[in-house]
Every structure is written in structure tokens, then in C-alpha cells.
Amino acid sequence: MPPVTRFAPSPTGYLHLGHAHSALTAWRRAREAGGQFLLRIEDIDPARCRPEFTAAILEDLEWLGIDWDGPVRVQSEHLPEYRAVLEGLAGRGLLYPCFCSRADIARSVAAPHGPEGAVYPGTCRGLQAGVRAARIAAGDPHAWRIDIARSVAEAGPCWFDEEGEGRIVCEALPFGDVVLARRDAPASYHLCVTHDDALQGVTLVTRGEDLKPFCHLHGVIQRLMGWPTPGYAHHRLLTDASGRRYAKRDKALTLRDLRTSGMTPEAVRAMAR
């Protein structure tokens, strides 16, 4: 079957050349195979995402000559869907409230390091139900974490298919009990991306190689929810002349900068190959 691919940026800044490379890679794969290319705006974090960046994403992609199939899915417009997934996992005993701050976790000598940095040591995992309920009722700030050991046991063997490598068995325990929701972000990337890929019928996820480790965690979530696991094709990360990869936090050269400097879409597409 022709692939269904997608580009799913977060509107926390302007697109740079690395984004262009990722979008063009997925778009070409879809168009050359007669498949579909979807656009999704992952704006689930209200503290960092801004509507002007969403508008700029659409404008930049159109300027590059990238078109997409169907309406743009904007995650912030679908919060009840993510909440329903969280409630389902909590009802199965796979989520628990965590009252630890980031500083608490950073200070913990028991916190090893995993794919996302310090691994949560499970401080709140063993709190009694009454204590949890009392603290929530008192308004104590908390996040919702997945009990990864219990989830892995319930999911059973999981795997994903990586283009060029074949089938890879999921090893999610090194992630620890990651956050799936917190007060300032009603659902995490891990929950939203797996939900939306399944909902939108994505069959091939084409994205940067820095996201490949997350497949191990996502495979478990997909199995728990009965969602299909798409195929994956992780591409190289585009780098600047010094060998450093483009990133928003480094204020990488943006497509908007290139446009205003007079560069043509054709020239930028050649740079982003």
C-alpha cells in the first residue's frame, strides 16, 4: 500500500533548515510512492507554543512548495481525546500521580540517566491511594507518570520495524516512569504522537535520527492501547558548516531569514537535501 507519512512540528519557533530537510524527506517519500503526506501541529505545550509560529510554519511550507493532504491536525484542539486515553490508562493502574518537582528529581542520588536524561527514581510510585487522593484534593501540583515496569509486563513483547535495519525489539525500561501529563501540559509528546499516528492512519514515520530511541517507549504505549505500530525511517540530522546540528535553541538559520535574504525556494530545497 502507498505510505501515509507526516510532518509534525511544534510551533515554538520558526522553521530552520533541519526542519526543511525533515519535511522534504517525508513529502518526497509520499509523493514518489503515490501516498499521502499529512501535516500536524504539535502545540500541546501552551507555555512554549505560539500561534504566530503556527502561521509561519504553514507559510514557510507553502513557500517551499510542500503541499499536504487533508486538513491540518492541531493537537490543542483535541485535548479531550488525550484525556480519555490518560483516564483509560489510569483506570488500568498504569498511571500514578507524581508530586516531585524537577529540582527534587535532579537532587535525587538514586536517579540514573536514560534516553531523556535523569530517570525518575519512582519516589511517588508507592504512595498509598488515600495519600494520593488527599494531596490531589489539597491542590498539590502533580504530573501523571506511566508505571513502565507494569506497562511492559502488561504489553508483553513489542517491536518496531526500522527501514534498513528490520525488526527491533522494544526496550522501554531504561526510560523509567516518564511523564504523560502535567499541570502546564495536559498531555505529553509520547502520548499525543502515538495517539495521532494511529488516528490518522500513519504507516511510515519519517523523522530525525535523534528521535529513534523513543520508538522503544512508543511501541509499548501502542501495544497497551491496541494501536498499530507504523514503520519508521529515521534520517540523518542536517548540520551547519561547523558540524553542529540545526536546533531552535541555538537560533539556527531560519527559513524566514533565507526568504528575506532573497534566496529562492529551489535554492533552499537544494540546501536542505
N, C-alpha and C positions, 0 to 999 in steps of 0.2 A: 504494500500500500504506500502511496506517496506520503512523505513525512509531514507532520504538523510540528513546526518549530515556533519559537517565540523569542522576543527580546523584552526584558523586564527590568528597566532601570528604576532607580529610586530618585525622586526629584529633590535631591539635597544639594544640587549644584548644576552647573552647565555640563553638557556632554563634552568629553575630550576625545583625543584620537583613539585611545584604548576602547572607549565605548563604540566609536565608529567601526573599529575593527570587529568587535563582537557582533554588532548589529548587521554589518555587511556579510559576515560569515554565515550567520543564521539565515539571513534573507536570501543569499545566493543558493544555499543548500535547498531551501524550499522552492525557489523559482526554477532552478535547474532540474528538479525532480518532479515538477508539476504538483507540489504540495502546497501547504498553507503556511503563511508567516503571520503570527499574531503579535500584537503589541499590548503589554501590560504595564501599568504604572504602579510600582510597589511603594505606596505612600502611607504605610501603616504607622509610621513614627511621626506624630504631629509636631514634635519638638524640632525636628530637623528638616522636614519636607515642606516645600512652599509651592503654592500654585503657579507662581511665575516661572519656576523651573519646569513644571509640567508643561506649560505652554511652550517654553523654549525647546523642550525635547521634541514635541510634535513638529515645531518649525524647523529644527535642525535636520530631523529625519527626512522631511519633505524636501528640504533644500538638497540633501544628498541624493535624492531620487529613490528613496526607500518607501515603498507602499506596504500596506498591511491589509489583512483580510478580516472583515467583520469589525464590530465596534471595539474601541479601546477599553480594556477592563481596568478600572481604577479601584484598587483594593479598599480604600477608605469608604467606598460606597457599599461595602459588603460585610460590615462588621458583624451583623447577626449570624452570618454563615460561619464565621470563625468561632464565634461564641458558642454556637451549637456543637462544634467539634470539641472544644475545650470541655464543655459540660458532659459530653459523652465519655471523654477520657477520664474525667474526674469521677463520673459515676461508676467506672470500672476499677477505681482505685489506682489509677496510673498517674495521677497528678496529686501534688500536695502544695499547700501554701508555704512560702519561704519568707521569713521576716528579716533575713540578713541583708545588710547593705553591701554595696560593692567594697566599701572600706573594710567591713567585717571579714569578707572573704579574702581580700588581699592580705590582711593581717594573720590569717589562719596559717599556722605552720603545717597543717595537715593537707593543704591544697597543692596537689601536684599540677603539672602542666599538661594540657592536651591540645587538640586541634584549635581550640578557641582561647587558649591561654590558661589561666588558673582554673582548675577543675573544682567545682563546688564540692566541699567535703561532706555534704549530707547532714549538716547541723540540724536542720528542721525536719528531716525525714521521719524521725522517730517521735515527734511531738504527739501527744495524745489528742484525740478528736476534740475533746472538751476544751483543751488549751487552745487549739487552733481556732475553734469557733469563738471563744471568748476574745481572743486577740483581734480577729476579724471584726467582731461586733464593736470592739473598742476603737476601731478605725486605724489600727496599726498598719502602716504601709507594708505591702507584701507583693511578691511575684508568685507565679504558678510554675512549678518545675515538674518535669516528667521524671518519674522514677525509672531510670533507664534499665536497671537490673531486672526489675519486674516486667518492664515492657519487652525487653529482649527475650525473657523467658516465655512470655505470652505469645510473642510474634513467631517464635521459632526461627529456623534458618531463613535468612534473607540474602538476596544478592542483587546486583545490578550489572547491566551489560555496558561496557565501555568500548567505544569504537577503536579497533586496532589492538585491543587487549583481551577481549572476550569477557567471560563471566567472572565477576569479582564478588567474593563472599563479604557480606557486611560485618564490620567490626565496630559496633557503636559504643561499647562500654567505655573506651578511652575518653569520650565526650563528657561523661558524668551526667548529672541531672541538670540538663540545660533548661533555660527559661523558655516557656512557651507563651507567656503573657505577663505583663507587669502593668503597674498603675498608669505609667505615661505612654504605654504602647499596648493596646488591647490584644494584640496577637503578635507572635514573633515571625521572623523570616522563615524559620524552619516549618512552622505550621502553615503559614499562608502559601508558601511556594509549592508545597506538596498538595495542598487542597486545590489550588488553582490549576496546577498542571493536570490533575485528574479531571477537574470540572471542565476544562477547556479541551480535553482530548489531546494534549500534547504527547507526541510519540517519540520525539527526539529533542533533547535539551542540549543546545549548543551554547557553551559559555566558557569563561576563562578557567584555566587550569588551577587557579587558586581556590576555586570552589569545589574541586573534585572530592576532597576529604568529606564534605558534607553528605555525599551520596550514602555513606555508611549509616549516618543517622536518619536520613530521609527514607532509606529503604525500610527501616523499622517502623517509622510512622506510617508509611504507605501500607505495609502489611497489617498493622494494627487496625487501620481504617478500611481495609479491603479495597484500597485504591491500586490501580495498575502502576507498575514501575516503568517509566519510559526508558528508552535508550539514551546514552549520554555520549557526547563528543566534546571533550574539553580541549580548547585551542590554546595556543601559546599566548602569553601576555605581551602586548606591544610595549616597547621601551624607547626612551629618548636616547640622544647621542651618547650619554654617559652610561647607558645600560640600566638606568633606573626605570621601573615600570610607571606608566602614567597612573595617577591617582588624584582624586579630588582634594584630598588633604594636603597635597603638595602644590595645589593650584596649577595643575597641569594645563598645558596649552589647550584651550577650548575650541570647539568648532565655531563658536561665535567669534572668537579672536581671529581665526583663519578667514572667516567670511568677511569681516570688516577690513582685513588686510588686503582684500582683493583677490584671494585665491578662488579658483573655480571649484565646483563640486567634483569634477573629474580629477583635478589635481589632488584634492583631499582624499578621494577614494583610492587613488594610487598610493598615497602616503600610508593609508590605513590597511593596506593589504598584508 
